[in-house]
Amino acid sequence: MKVRDAMATVVHSCRPHTNLAEAAEYMWNVDCGALPVVDHEGRVIGMITDRDICIALATKGRIASCVNVWEAITGRIYACRPDDDIKAALKTMATERVRRLPVTDDDGMLKGFLSINDLVLLTGEAKWKGAQALSCEDVMDTLKKICGHRALVGI
């Protein structure tokens, strides 16, 4: 199974200068927990999650409408390509401990979005005759790695 077989093609995104209030409201309205952050050409430059928004607001001491997305993202981009094998995408999610991957072309342009939630819903299904179904074990192993407790350093 390829990433293109599982990815969402209707993708919601925001820009670096979108404020956190707008980003949070957009997430609420479209029922998602993360947005790819794209530049003026549509190239992915980061991700913003609902957790990023909460942590930024708790640590910056400013109201959400006065904090821009670029102030809350790390800039680390973990992505996959439409033609990648789905197991390679699962490995990236597990290794980097992320629940969502933007799907980009070779130039970094946003083409889709892959989430662990979507993969859970596809588990055991094959989209066409002869296609290999995504196993429960593959998805559960990935989810366990994502959800594993991080070492508490310095506490």
Secondary structure, DSSP 8 states (H G I E B T S, - for coil): -BGGGT-BSS---B-TTSBHHHHHHHHHHHT-SEEEEE-TTSBEEEEEEHHHHHHHHHHH-S-GGGSBGGGT-------B-TTSBHHHHHHHHHHHT-SEEEEE-TT-BEEEEEEHHHHHHHTT--SSTT-----HHHHHHHHHHHHS-------
